[in-house]
Amino acid sequence: MPYKDPAKQKEYLKKYEERPERIKWKQDYEKTPKRIKSNRINSWKLLGIRCDGGWEEVYDWYSETTNCDICSKLFTESMDKCLDHDHHIDGYNIRGILCQKCNNIRNEI
């Protein structure tokens, strides 16, 4: 960092982040498969899904699944698909990959 003064450092970082090439790079990076995968796994962790370290396999299983485990509905959009998990179990708590409807019904039971 070129500045030790926090105010100057903040100003420098703001200018750096606002550069057109930096903005384009961030927009392009957000669309990469690596970033999409990272965001998905991080969102699962924030939701309390526990996996005991095998996130790569879970992500591959999630990505390759085309139908709901309960009703067999075909997933047409990524927003249709849910990684179902048990909220009351410590440790590995993934139950399956469900459509939104089946996931909501299962959570009500």
C-alpha angles and dihedrals in degrees: 000000000000094000132058093186107092094218093052091044091053091049091049092050092048091053090046093052092047095056110118094232090051092050091049092048092052092048092050093045093053089062097052118111090237092056094043090052092047092049092049094050092046091051090052090052091050089051090057098254110154123203110166092236103305096111094136092059093044091050092048091048090048093047094048096046112103102173138046113262091226110035099017092232111167113245107235097170132031089238090064092064124084131182099225117214139172112250093201102055126088114218124016104012106166114127103174148294114289141172117254093258096052091043092054092047092048091050091053093056 
